[in-house]
Amino acid sequence: MLFLSLDASTTAIGWAVFNEDKLIEYGRLTPSEKGLDWRDRVHNLLPQLENLILKYKPNKIYQEDIPMGGSGGNLIIHQLSYLQGCFSVIENLYSEVEYVAVGTWRKNIGINDGKDQRRNAKKVKSIEKANELFGLNLPLEFTSGGNFKENGSDDISDAILIYCSTRDKYRVKTKSFGRGLNKNG
């Protein structure tokens, strides 16, 4: 079975295609025109996404769910809700879409480790994890001051890891604490 995993925003869509647990291909879609309003960027990205879906004909699509809260507030939630509405159309036309919460996929894959919770630190961890799991060379770039410099690699690595977080093979095993219950309660 083929699976398509997406990390979508109004500026780019990171994507990865899997055949069960094997990574087949990955990439990043960006608007073909510069200077577009966010709605026009979404409309510019949709035909590219449709071509990707038609090329691979995935049995299921995994999409990062809308994070509720964080910086950016209502505008980001509004924009991502609009984008997610577009994915509802895709689901009706092509394939089932399963939404995976940001915190869930990051926890399942071991990125939410409770240590460094800064956004850029999570981006670095995502790229490093995808590179480690699949022997990739997604580039990590840093400024002369040592800060992470976005180059699109995190869009791709997030798309890869969103799907991986749903597979037992890649999930981080967590320890459970406390006593187990016996049959008598």
C-alpha positions as CSV (number, residue, x, y, z in Angstrom):
1,M,0.0,0.0,0.0
2,L,1.2,3.5,-0.8
3,F,0.9,6.4,1.7
4,L,1.4,10.1,1.2
5,S,2.5,12.2,4.2
6,L,2.2,16.0,4.1
7,D,3.5,18.9,6.2
8,A,1.4,21.7,4.6
9,S,1.5,25.4,5.2
10,T,0.4,28.3,3.1
11,T,4.0,28.8,1.9
12,A,5.1,25.2,1.1
13,I,4.1,21.6,1.4
14,G,6.7,19.0,2.5
15,W,5.8,15.6,1.2
16,A,6.9,12.0,1.5
17,V,5.7,8.8,-0.2
18,F,6.0,5.4,1.5
19,N,5.3,1.9,0.4
20,E,4.4,0.5,3.8
21,D,7.6,1.3,5.9
22,K,9.9,2.1,2.9
23,L,10.4,5.7,2.0
24,I,10.0,5.9,-1.8
25,E,10.4,9.6,-2.6
26,Y,10.1,13.0,-0.9
27,G,10.2,16.7,-1.7
28,R,8.8,20.1,-1.2
29,L,6.1,22.0,-3.2
30,T,6.4,25.8,-3.3
31,P,4.2,28.3,-5.2
32,S,5.3,28.8,-8.8
33,E,4.8,32.6,-8.5
34,K,6.4,35.0,-6.0
35,G,4.5,37.7,-4.1
36,L,1.2,36.0,-3.9
37,D,-1.4,36.6,-1.1
38,W,-1.7,33.5,1.2
39,R,-5.0,32.4,-0.4
40,D,-3.5,32.6,-3.9
41,R,-0.5,30.6,-2.7
42,V,-2.8,27.9,-1.5
43,H,-4.6,27.9,-4.9
44,N,-1.2,27.8,-6.6
45,L,-0.1,24.8,-4.6
46,L,-3.2,22.7,-5.1
47,P,-2.6,21.7,-8.7
48,Q,0.9,20.6,-7.8
49,L,-0.5,18.6,-4.9
50,E,-3.1,17.1,-7.2
51,N,-0.4,16.0,-9.7
52,L,1.5,14.4,-6.9
53,I,-1.7,12.5,-5.8
54,L,-2.4,11.4,-9.4
55,K,1.2,10.2,-9.9
56,Y,1.3,8.0,-6.8
57,K,-2.4,7.2,-6.2
58,P,-1.9,6.8,-2.4
59,N,-4.2,4.5,-0.4
60,K,-4.1,7.0,2.4
61,I,-2.8,10.5,3.1
62,Y,-1.4,11.6,6.5
63,Q,-1.6,15.4,7.1
64,E,-0.4,17.3,10.1
65,D,-3.4,18.7,12.0
66,I,-3.8,22.4,12.9
67,P,-2.0,23.3,16.1
68,M,-4.3,25.1,18.5
69,G,-2.3,27.8,20.2
70,G,1.2,29.0,20.0
71,S,2.6,32.1,18.3
72,G,0.7,33.8,15.4
73,G,-2.7,33.3,17.0
74,N,-6.0,33.5,15.1
75,L,-4.6,34.4,11.7
76,I,-2.5,31.2,11.5
77,I,-5.4,29.1,12.7
78,H,-7.6,30.8,10.1
79,Q,-5.1,30.2,7.2
80,L,-4.5,26.6,8.2
81,S,-8.2,26.0,8.5
82,Y,-8.7,27.2,5.0
83,L,-5.9,24.9,3.8
84,Q,-7.4,22.0,5.7
85,G,-10.7,22.7,4.0
86,C,-8.9,22.2,0.7
87,F,-7.7,18.8,1.9
88,S,-11.3,17.9,2.6
89,V,-12.0,18.3,-1.1
90,I,-8.9,16.1,-1.9
91,E,-10.2,13.5,0.5
92,N,-13.6,13.4,-1.3
93,L,-11.9,13.1,-4.7
94,Y,-8.9,10.9,-4.1
95,S,-8.0,9.3,-0.8
96,E,-8.8,9.1,2.9
97,V,-6.9,11.8,4.9
98,E,-5.9,11.2,8.5
99,Y,-4.9,14.2,10.5
100,V,-2.1,13.8,13.0
101,A,-1.7,16.3,15.8
102,V,1.7,18.1,16.0
103,G,2.3,17.1,19.6
104,T,1.3,13.5,18.9
105,W,3.6,12.9,15.9
106,R,6.5,14.6,17.6
107,K,6.1,12.6,20.8
108,N,5.7,9.3,18.9
109,I,8.8,9.9,17.0
110,G,10.8,11.1,20.0
111,I,11.2,14.8,19.1
112,N,9.1,16.1,22.1
113,D,11.6,14.9,24.7
114,G,10.9,17.7,27.2
115,K,14.3,19.2,26.8
116,D,14.5,22.1,24.3
117,Q,11.1,23.2,23.3
118,R,12.1,26.1,21.1
119,R,10.6,25.9,17.6
120,N,14.0,25.9,15.8
121,A,15.3,23.2,18.1
122,K,12.4,21.0,17.0
123,K,13.1,21.7,13.4
124,V,16.7,20.7,13.8
125,K,15.7,17.5,15.6
126,S,13.2,16.7,12.8
127,I,15.9,17.0,10.1
128,E,18.4,15.0,12.1
129,K,15.8,12.2,12.9
130,A,14.8,11.9,9.2
131,N,18.4,11.8,8.1
132,E,19.2,9.2,10.7
133,L,16.2,6.9,10.0
134,F,16.6,6.9,6.2
135,G,20.2,7.7,5.5
136,L,19.3,11.0,4.0
137,N,21.3,14.2,3.7
138,L,18.7,16.8,4.2
139,P,20.8,19.9,4.8
140,L,21.0,21.7,8.1
141,E,22.1,25.3,7.8
142,F,23.1,27.7,10.5
143,T,23.8,31.5,10.5
144,S,27.2,32.7,11.5
145,G,25.8,33.3,15.0
146,G,24.9,29.6,15.2
147,N,21.2,29.9,14.8
148,F,19.2,27.5,12.6
149,K,18.5,28.9,9.2
150,E,15.4,27.6,7.5
151,N,15.9,26.2,4.0
152,G,12.9,23.9,3.5
153,S,14.5,20.7,4.8
154,D,12.3,20.8,7.9
155,D,9.1,20.7,5.7
156,I,10.4,17.5,4.1
157,S,11.6,15.9,7.3
158,D,8.3,16.7,9.1
159,A,6.3,15.1,6.2
160,I,8.5,12.0,6.5
161,L,8.2,11.8,10.3
162,I,4.4,12.5,10.4
163,Y,3.9,9.2,8.6
164,C,6.6,7.4,10.6
165,S,4.9,8.4,13.8
166,T,1.9,6.2,12.8
167,R,4.0,3.1,12.3
168,D,5.1,0.8,15.1
169,K,8.5,0.3,13.4
170,Y,9.5,4.0,14.0
171,R,7.7,4.9,17.2
172,V,9.8,5.6,20.2
173,K,9.0,3.1,23.0
174,T,7.9,4.8,26.2
175,K,8.2,3.5,29.7
176,S,5.0,3.2,31.8
177,F,5.1,3.8,35.5
178,G,3.0,2.4,38.3
179,R,1.6,-1.0,39.1
180,G,-0.3,-3.0,36.6
181,L,-3.9,-4.0,37.4
182,N,-4.6,-7.6,38.2
183,K,-7.8,-9.4,37.1
184,N,-9.4,-8.6,40.5
185,G,-8.9,-4.9,40.2
